[in-house]
């Protein structure tokens, strides 16, 4: 009776991570992330309704669809390699619903952060970084560029994996 995402929070309770299969209802707990990894989080001042993004999505959302998946070795890879494997199949639909997000995407690309990805259906973006210094440099560089471009932000943070979620680093 509950959504598939509820099972995720039960199965991933120990590490904060799980691998999903099926419709997202088949879960296998995943190992903890390397403790030195950091996530740069950017939250634009943009409204991006989830229902609108799914309506705009031009990807199969049900049935037997083979989707790309992060392999178990992802958790052991250096951050620079791991982040190149991250993807978001809803990004194009979110940009259609909220064109301002596409300006953020262009900003990341123009400032050496093409690996930054949209979270879920939006509107936040994250970048996987090797350590605290890299994450803070990314936040500073992209925040300054966003201000110069007139892009409004609700905030930006550096987060550390903490097993059951993340904490501000």
Buried (B, 14 or more C-beta within 10 A) or exposed (E): EEEEEEBBEEBBEEBBBBBBEEEEEEBEEBEBBBEEBBBBBBBBEBEBBBEBBBEBBEEEEEEEEEEEEBEEEBBEBEBEEBBEBBEBEBBBBBBBBBEBBBBBBEBBEEBEBEBBBBBEBBBBBBBBBBBBEBBBEBBEBBBEBBEEEEBEBEEBBBBBBBBEEBEEB
